[in-house]
């Protein structure tokens, strides 16, 4: 409980300052915009309650996309990491390409995937999987390669098979690394879902943010962002306790 006290206190202080600034139109005057475009925390809280049905329905769509895309990235990332670990040739050939793939902005890829895969859940899963794939693969591979050399020598002395060494020594050593990568991946998976919904969707929190922003419903926009943040924090927390 004590470790949560400092961040909670900081958040409460910032919210209090925001409430005061919004109440006296400090932010609106500083930005030279209309006051209704700068909602206060109380306005956002009111929107969270008044629009709860809309937010929950769209939030459920986004959560399903995040969980499915994350599951795909875990299966693909772990499998690819194992392949690169077992085969040095594959590692030398594909690892540089894996790193280079991160230089392509996902914002550019998202519309292309929508054109190829349509407006269903397919492009959202692909975008989330692409974003999550890198941290899971790299961290898992680092874990597999971080085994104590003395343990590997002992396994060779015992004439252990490659599978026995992998399952009995390397995989358990890689687990903490995998979960570190998974925590990063599940947090950014929410961002991937929003990008996918922005590129083409009729539901989800990303779509709701687009609609609310276009109609200048800033309180609803912030409420959707709050729900997205809560979703990412909750998923991160679930993996952190594993």
C-alpha positions as CSV (number, residue, x, y, z in Angstrom):
1,X,0.0,0.0,0.0
2,X,2.8,2.4,0.8
3,X,4.4,2.1,-2.6
4,X,1.1,3.3,-4.2
5,X,0.9,6.4,-1.9
6,X,3.4,8.7,-3.7
7,X,1.9,8.2,-7.3
8,X,-1.6,8.5,-6.0
9,X,-0.8,11.7,-4.1
10,X,0.8,13.1,-7.2
11,X,-2.2,12.3,-9.3
12,X,-4.6,13.8,-6.8
13,X,-2.5,17.0,-6.6
14,X,-2.4,17.3,-10.4
15,X,-6.1,16.7,-10.7
16,X,-6.7,19.4,-8.0
17,X,-4.6,21.9,-10.0
18,X,-6.4,20.9,-13.2
19,X,-9.8,21.4,-11.6
20,X,-8.8,24.9,-10.3
21,X,-7.3,25.9,-13.6
22,X,-10.3,24.7,-15.6
23,X,-12.8,26.3,-13.2
24,X,-11.2,29.7,-13.6
25,X,-10.6,29.3,-17.3
26,X,-6.9,29.5,-16.9
27,X,-6.1,26.8,-19.4
28,X,-8.7,28.1,-21.9
29,X,-7.3,31.6,-21.7
30,X,-3.7,30.4,-22.0
31,X,-4.5,28.3,-25.1
32,X,-6.8,31.0,-26.5
33,X,-9.7,28.6,-26.9
34,X,-13.3,28.3,-25.7
35,X,-13.7,27.2,-22.1
36,X,-15.9,24.2,-23.0
37,X,-13.0,22.7,-25.0
38,X,-11.0,22.3,-21.7
39,X,-13.1,20.0,-19.5
40,X,-12.4,19.8,-15.8
41,X,-11.8,16.5,-14.0
42,X,-15.3,16.8,-12.6
43,X,-16.7,17.2,-16.1
44,X,-14.8,14.1,-17.2
45,X,-16.1,12.2,-14.1
46,X,-19.6,13.2,-15.0
47,X,-19.2,12.0,-18.5
48,X,-17.8,8.7,-17.2
49,X,-21.0,8.2,-15.3
50,X,-23.6,9.7,-17.8
51,X,-22.0,8.0,-20.8
52,X,-21.1,4.8,-19.0
53,X,-23.2,2.5,-21.2
54,X,-21.6,3.9,-24.4
55,X,-18.1,3.7,-22.8
56,X,-18.6,0.2,-21.5
57,X,-19.9,-1.1,-24.9
58,X,-17.0,0.4,-26.8
59,X,-14.5,-0.5,-24.1
60,X,-15.6,-4.1,-24.3
61,X,-14.9,-4.1,-28.1
62,X,-11.4,-2.6,-27.5
63,X,-10.6,-5.0,-24.7
64,X,-11.5,-8.0,-26.9
65,X,-9.2,-6.7,-29.6
66,X,-6.4,-6.1,-27.2
67,X,-6.6,-9.6,-25.6
68,X,-6.9,-11.4,-28.9
69,X,-4.1,-9.4,-30.5
70,X,-1.9,-9.9,-27.4
71,X,-2.5,-13.7,-27.5
72,X,-1.5,-13.8,-31.2
73,X,1.7,-11.8,-30.5
74,X,2.6,-14.1,-27.5
75,X,2.2,-17.3,-29.6
76,X,4.1,-15.8,-32.6
77,X,6.8,-14.0,-30.5
78,X,7.7,-17.0,-28.3
79,X,7.8,-19.3,-31.3
80,X,10.0,-16.9,-33.3
81,X,12.3,-16.4,-30.3
82,X,12.7,-20.2,-29.9
83,X,13.5,-20.6,-33.6
84,X,16.1,-17.8,-33.5
85,X,17.6,-19.3,-30.4
86,X,17.8,-22.8,-31.7
87,X,19.2,-21.8,-35.1
88,X,22.1,-19.4,-35.1
89,X,21.7,-19.1,-38.9
90,X,18.1,-17.9,-38.6
91,X,19.2,-15.5,-35.8
92,X,21.9,-13.9,-38.0
93,X,19.5,-13.7,-40.9
94,X,16.3,-12.4,-39.2
95,X,17.4,-10.5,-36.1
96,X,18.5,-7.4,-38.0
97,X,15.3,-7.5,-40.0
98,X,13.4,-7.7,-36.7
99,X,15.1,-4.6,-35.4
100,X,14.6,-2.8,-38.7
101,X,10.9,-3.5,-38.7
102,X,10.6,-1.1,-35.7
103,X,11.6,1.8,-37.9
104,X,8.3,1.6,-39.9
105,X,5.6,3.8,-38.2
106,X,2.6,1.7,-37.3
107,X,0.4,4.8,-38.2
108,X,1.5,4.2,-41.8
109,X,0.9,0.5,-41.7
110,X,-2.6,0.6,-40.1
111,X,-4.5,2.1,-43.2
112,X,-2.8,-0.4,-45.5
113,X,-3.9,-3.3,-43.3
114,X,-7.4,-2.0,-43.3
115,X,-7.4,-2.0,-47.1
116,X,-6.0,-5.5,-47.2
117,X,-8.0,-7.1,-44.4
118,X,-11.2,-5.0,-44.4
119,X,-13.0,-3.2,-41.6
120,X,-13.5,-6.2,-39.3
121,X,-11.4,-7.3,-36.4
122,X,-8.6,-8.7,-38.6
123,X,-6.6,-5.4,-39.1
124,X,-6.9,-4.6,-35.4
125,X,-5.4,-7.9,-34.4
126,X,-2.6,-7.6,-37.0
127,X,-1.7,-4.1,-35.7
128,X,-1.8,-5.1,-32.1
129,X,0.3,-8.2,-32.8
130,X,2.8,-6.2,-34.8
131,X,3.3,-3.7,-31.9
132,X,3.5,-6.5,-29.2
133,X,5.6,-8.9,-31.3
134,X,8.9,-7.0,-30.9
135,X,9.2,-6.7,-27.1
136,X,8.0,-10.3,-26.5
137,X,10.4,-11.7,-29.1
138,X,13.5,-9.7,-28.0
139,X,13.0,-10.2,-24.3
140,X,12.3,-14.0,-24.7
141,X,15.3,-14.4,-26.9
142,X,17.5,-12.5,-24.4
143,X,16.2,-14.8,-21.6
144,X,17.0,-17.9,-23.6
145,X,20.5,-16.7,-24.2
146,X,21.2,-15.7,-20.6
147,X,21.5,-19.2,-19.2
148,X,24.5,-19.7,-16.9
149,X,27.2,-21.4,-19.1
150,X,28.0,-23.7,-16.2
151,X,24.5,-25.1,-16.3
152,X,24.8,-25.8,-20.0
153,X,28.1,-27.6,-19.4
154,X,26.4,-29.7,-16.7
155,X,23.6,-30.6,-19.1
156,X,26.1,-31.7,-21.8
157,X,28.0,-33.7,-19.1
158,X,24.7,-35.5,-18.3
159,X,24.3,-36.1,-22.0
160,X,21.0,-34.3,-22.0
161,X,19.1,-33.9,-25.3
162,X,18.6,-30.5,-26.9
163,X,14.9,-30.6,-26.0
164,X,15.8,-31.5,-22.4
165,X,18.2,-28.6,-22.1
166,X,15.7,-26.2,-23.6
167,X,12.7,-27.3,-21.5
168,X,14.6,-27.9,-18.2
169,X,17.1,-25.0,-18.1
170,X,16.7,-22.4,-20.9
171,X,12.9,-22.0,-20.8
172,X,12.7,-21.5,-17.0
173,X,15.5,-19.0,-17.1
174,X,13.7,-17.1,-19.9
175,X,10.4,-16.8,-18.1
176,X,11.2,-13.6,-16.2
177,X,12.4,-12.0,-19.4
178,X,9.3,-13.1,-21.2
179,X,7.0,-11.6,-18.6
180,X,9.0,-8.3,-18.7
181,X,8.4,-8.2,-22.4
182,X,4.8,-9.2,-22.0
183,X,4.2,-6.3,-19.6
184,X,5.6,-3.8,-22.0
185,X,3.6,-5.4,-24.9
186,X,0.2,-5.5,-23.1
187,X,0.5,-1.8,-22.2
188,X,1.2,-0.7,-25.7
189,X,-1.4,-3.2,-27.1
190,X,-4.0,-0.6,-26.1
191,X,-2.3,1.9,-28.3
192,X,-2.3,-0.5,-31.2
193,X,-6.0,-1.1,-30.8
194,X,-6.7,2.6,-31.0
195,X,-4.6,3.0,-34.1
196,X,-6.5,0.2,-35.7
197,X,-9.8,1.7,-34.8
198,X,-8.8,5.1,-36.1
199,X,-7.8,3.5,-39.4
200,X,-11.2,2.0,-39.9
201,X,-13.8,0.9,-37.4
202,X,-17.4,1.3,-36.4
203,X,-16.9,0.6,-32.7
204,X,-14.3,0.7,-30.0
205,X,-12.9,3.4,-27.8
206,X,-10.6,4.7,-30.6
207,X,-13.6,5.1,-32.8
208,X,-15.5,6.8,-30.0
209,X,-12.6,9.2,-29.5
210,X,-12.7,10.1,-33.2
211,X,-16.5,10.7,-33.1
212,X,-16.4,12.7,-29.8
213,X,-13.5,14.9,-31.0
214,X,-15.3,15.7,-34.3
215,X,-18.3,16.8,-32.3
216,X,-16.2,18.8,-29.8
217,X,-17.4,16.6,-27.0
218,X,-14.1,16.9,-25.1
219,X,-15.3,15.6,-21.8
220,X,-16.4,12.3,-23.5
221,X,-13.1,12.2,-25.4
222,X,-11.1,12.5,-22.1
223,X,-13.4,9.9,-20.5
224,X,-12.6,7.4,-23.2
225,X,-8.9,8.2,-22.7
226,X,-9.3,7.6,-19.0
227,X,-10.9,4.2,-19.7
228,X,-8.1,3.3,-22.1
229,X,-5.5,4.2,-19.5
230,X,-7.3,2.2,-16.8
231,X,-7.4,-0.8,-19.2
232,X,-3.7,-0.7,-19.9
233,X,-2.8,-0.3,-16.2
234,X,-5.1,-3.2,-15.2
235,X,-3.6,-5.5,-17.8
236,X,-0.1,-4.5,-16.8
237,X,-1.0,-5.1,-13.2
238,X,-2.4,-8.6,-13.9
239,X,0.9,-9.6,-15.5
240,X,2.9,-7.9,-12.8
241,X,1.4,-10.2,-10.1
242,X,2.2,-13.4,-12.1
